[in-house]
Amino acid sequence: MKTLGEIRLLRDHVKKLMLSSKISNPQSLQDFDGKLAALEGTSSRRGGGNDSFSKLNNSFASVFNILEGTDMPPTSQAINAVPALQVSLKQLLEKWDAIKTTDLQKLK
């Protein structure tokens, strides 16, 4: 997933910045990294649902494997899972866009 790669690259950059002694407000970088970690799916938060790109990526892969793994018609559960995953993807992409346009700009 392209977005997951973008988040990982940005987190790597933020980590390098946090190690720099030139940062005036390290807490803001830590807060920003926490938001990125939550979106990526590597934060310590626990919970159900597809509230991270990693979880969502795994869910899409599972549904794809179910749909492709048999010669039988898809079950109603597999068919119904796709729109729900699409809604989750839309919500996560909106959060990612907000972070890029608002939070990232505040750090500059």
Phi and psi restraints in degrees (value plus and minus 20) as a CYANA .aco file:
   2 LYS   PHI     -77.3   -37.3
   2 LYS   PSI     -64.0   -24.0
   3 THR   PHI     -83.3   -43.3
   3 THR   PSI     -58.9   -18.9
   4 LEU   PHI     -81.9   -41.9
   4 LEU   PSI     -60.1   -20.1
   5 GLY   PHI     -84.4   -44.4
   5 GLY   PSI     -60.2   -20.2
   6 GLU   PHI     -82.5   -42.5
   6 GLU   PSI     -62.5   -22.5
   7 ILE   PHI     -84.2   -44.2
   7 ILE   PSI     -63.2   -23.2
   8 ARG   PHI     -83.0   -43.0
   8 ARG   PSI     -61.6   -21.6
   9 LEU   PHI     -83.4   -43.4
   9 LEU   PSI     -63.1   -23.1
  10 LEU   PHI     -84.7   -44.7
  10 LEU   PSI     -60.0   -20.0
  11 ARG   PHI     -84.1   -44.1
  11 ARG   PSI     -58.7   -18.7
  12 ASP   PHI     -80.9   -40.9
  12 ASP   PSI     -63.1   -23.1
  13 HIS   PHI     -84.1   -44.1
  13 HIS   PSI     -63.1   -23.1
  14 VAL   PHI     -82.9   -42.9
  14 VAL   PSI     -60.1   -20.1
  15 LYS   PHI     -83.2   -43.2
  15 LYS   PSI     -60.1   -20.1
  16 LYS   PHI     -84.4   -44.4
  16 LYS   PSI     -60.8   -20.8
  17 LEU   PHI     -83.5   -43.5
  17 LEU   PSI     -58.3   -18.3
  18 MET   PHI     -85.6   -45.6
  18 MET   PSI     -48.3    -8.3
  19 LEU   PHI     -98.6   -58.6
  19 LEU   PSI     -35.9     4.1
  20 SER   PHI     -94.9   -54.9
  20 SER   PSI     120.2   160.2
  21 SER   PHI    -102.3   -62.3
  21 SER   PSI     -22.9    17.1
  22 LYS   PHI    -107.5   -67.5
  22 LYS   PSI     -20.9    19.1
  23 ILE   PHI    -100.5   -60.5
  23 ILE   PSI     106.0   146.0
  24 SER   PHI    -102.5   -62.5
  24 SER   PSI     -49.2    -9.2
  25 ASN   PHI    -153.1  -113.1
  25 ASN   PSI      60.1   100.1
  26 PRO   PHI     -84.2   -44.2
  26 PRO   PSI     -46.5    -6.5
  27 GLN   PHI     -83.9   -43.9
  27 GLN   PSI     -57.1   -17.1
  28 SER   PHI     -84.7   -44.7
  28 SER   PSI     -56.9   -16.9
  29 LEU   PHI     -88.1   -48.1
  29 LEU   PSI     -59.1   -19.1
  30 GLN   PHI     -84.5   -44.5
  30 GLN   PSI     -61.5   -21.5
  31 ASP   PHI     -82.9   -42.9
  31 ASP   PSI     -63.5   -23.5
  32 PHE   PHI     -82.9   -42.9
  32 PHE   PSI     -63.8   -23.8
  33 ASP   PHI     -83.0   -43.0
  33 ASP   PSI     -55.7   -15.7
  34 GLY   PHI     -82.5   -42.5
  34 GLY   PSI     -60.1   -20.1
  35 LYS   PHI     -85.3   -45.3
  35 LYS   PSI     -61.3   -21.3
  36 LEU   PHI     -85.4   -45.4
  36 LEU   PSI     -60.9   -20.9
  37 ALA   PHI     -82.3   -42.3
  37 ALA   PSI     -60.0   -20.0
  38 ALA   PHI     -84.2   -44.2
  38 ALA   PSI     -62.4   -22.4
  39 LEU   PHI     -87.1   -47.1
  39 LEU   PSI     -59.7   -19.7
  40 GLU   PHI     -87.7   -47.7
  40 GLU   PSI     -58.0   -18.0
  41 GLY   PHI      86.4   126.4
  41 GLY   PSI       0.1    40.1
  42 THR   PHI    -132.0   -92.0
  42 THR   PSI     -13.7    26.3
  43 SER   PHI     -97.6   -57.6
  43 SER   PSI     147.8   187.8
  44 SER   PHI    -101.1   -61.1
  44 SER   PSI     -20.7    19.3
  45 ARG   PHI     -84.4   -44.4
  45 ARG   PSI     119.6   159.6
  46 ARG   PHI    -132.3   -92.3
  46 ARG   PSI     132.7   172.7
  47 GLY   PHI     142.3   182.3
  47 GLY   PSI     143.9   183.9
  48 GLY   PHI    -108.7   -68.7
  48 GLY   PSI    -198.2  -158.2
  49 GLY   PHI      62.3   102.3
  49 GLY   PSI    -199.6  -159.6
  50 ASN   PHI    -125.0   -85.0
  50 ASN   PSI      49.8    89.8
  51 ASP   PHI    -116.9   -76.9
  51 ASP   PSI      -4.5    35.5
  52 SER   PHI    -166.6  -126.6
  52 SER   PSI     139.4   179.4
  53 PHE   PHI     -88.2   -48.2
  53 PHE   PSI     -52.6   -12.6
  54 SER   PHI     -84.3   -44.3
  54 SER   PSI     -67.6   -27.6
  55 LYS   PHI     -82.6   -42.6
  55 LYS   PSI     -62.3   -22.3
  56 LEU   PHI     -85.4   -45.4
  56 LEU   PSI     -61.4   -21.4
  57 ASN   PHI     -79.8   -39.8
  57 ASN   PSI     -64.4   -24.4
  58 ASN   PHI     -84.6   -44.6
  58 ASN   PSI     -58.8   -18.8
  59 SER   PHI     -85.5   -45.5
  59 SER   PSI     -63.2   -23.2
  60 PHE   PHI     -82.1   -42.1
  60 PHE   PSI     -61.8   -21.8
  61 ALA   PHI     -83.0   -43.0
  61 ALA   PSI     -60.2   -20.2
  62 SER   PHI     -83.4   -43.4
  62 SER   PSI     -66.2   -26.2
  63 VAL   PHI     -84.0   -44.0
  63 VAL   PSI     -61.9   -21.9
  64 PHE   PHI     -80.1   -40.1
  64 PHE   PSI     -64.7   -24.7
  65 ASN   PHI     -83.2   -43.2
  65 ASN   PSI     -58.0   -18.0
  66 ILE   PHI     -84.5   -44.5
  66 ILE   PSI     -64.5   -24.5
  67 LEU   PHI     -89.0   -49.0
  67 LEU   PSI     -54.7   -14.7
  68 GLU   PHI    -112.4   -72.4
  68 GLU   PSI     -33.1     6.9
  69 GLY   PHI    -107.7   -67.7
  69 GLY   PSI     -13.6    26.4
  70 THR   PHI    -168.1  -128.1
  70 THR   PSI     136.8   176.8
  71 ASP   PHI    -109.7   -69.7
  71 ASP   PSI     -20.1    19.9
  72 MET   PHI    -103.6   -63.6
  72 MET   PSI     137.6   177.6
  73 PRO   PHI     -83.1   -43.1
  73 PRO   PSI     130.3   170.3
  74 PRO   PHI     -84.1   -44.1
  74 PRO   PSI     128.3   168.3
  75 THR   PHI     -94.9   -54.9
  75 THR   PSI     142.2   182.2
  76 SER   PHI     -85.1   -45.1
  76 SER   PSI     -51.1   -11.1
  77 GLN   PHI     -84.8   -44.8
  77 GLN   PSI     -62.3   -22.3
  78 ALA   PHI     -87.0   -47.0
  78 ALA   PSI     -61.0   -21.0
  79 ILE   PHI     -84.0   -44.0
  79 ILE   PSI     -62.6   -22.6
  80 ASN   PHI     -92.3   -52.3
  80 ASN   PSI     -41.6    -1.6
  81 ALA   PHI     -89.9   -49.9
  81 ALA   PSI     -53.2   -13.2
  82 VAL   PHI     -81.3   -41.3
  82 VAL   PSI     -71.3   -31.3
  83 PRO   PHI     -81.7   -41.7
  83 PRO   PSI     -56.4   -16.4
  84 ALA   PHI     -85.2   -45.2
  84 ALA   PSI     -59.8   -19.8
  85 LEU   PHI     -87.1   -47.1
  85 LEU   PSI     -56.2   -16.2
  86 GLN   PHI     -84.8   -44.8
  86 GLN   PSI     -58.3   -18.3
  87 VAL   PHI     -84.2   -44.2
  87 VAL   PSI     -64.5   -24.5
  88 SER   PHI     -81.2   -41.2
  88 SER   PSI     -61.5   -21.5
  89 LEU   PHI     -81.8   -41.8
  89 LEU   PSI     -64.6   -24.6
  90 LYS   PHI     -79.8   -39.8
  90 LYS   PSI     -64.0   -24.0
  91 GLN   PHI     -84.5   -44.5
  91 GLN   PSI     -62.8   -22.8
  92 LEU   PHI     -87.2   -47.2
  92 LEU   PSI     -58.9   -18.9
  93 LEU   PHI     -84.4   -44.4
  93 LEU   PSI     -55.6   -15.6
  94 GLU   PHI     -84.4   -44.4
  94 GLU   PSI     -62.1   -22.1
  95 LYS   PHI     -82.6   -42.6
  95 LYS   PSI     -63.5   -23.5
  96 TRP   PHI     -82.6   -42.6
  96 TRP   PSI     -63.7   -23.7
  97 ASP   PHI     -81.8   -41.8
  97 ASP   PSI     -60.3   -20.3
  98 ALA   PHI     -84.6   -44.6
  98 ALA   PSI     -60.0   -20.0
  99 ILE   PHI     -85.0   -45.0
  99 ILE   PSI     -63.1   -23.1
 100 LYS   PHI     -86.6   -46.6
 100 LYS   PSI     -59.5   -19.5
 101 THR   PHI    -107.3   -67.3
 101 THR   PSI     -46.5    -6.5
 102 THR   PHI    -128.0   -88.0
 102 THR   PSI     -84.1   -44.1
 103 ASP   PHI     -84.4   -44.4
 103 ASP   PSI     -63.6   -23.6
 104 LEU   PHI     -83.8   -43.8
 104 LEU   PSI     -59.3   -19.3
 105 GLN   PHI     -84.7   -44.7
 105 GLN   PSI     -52.6   -12.6
 106 LYS   PHI     -86.4   -46.4
 106 LYS   PSI     -46.8    -6.8
 107 LEU   PHI     -99.3   -59.3
 107 LEU   PSI     -40.1    -0.1
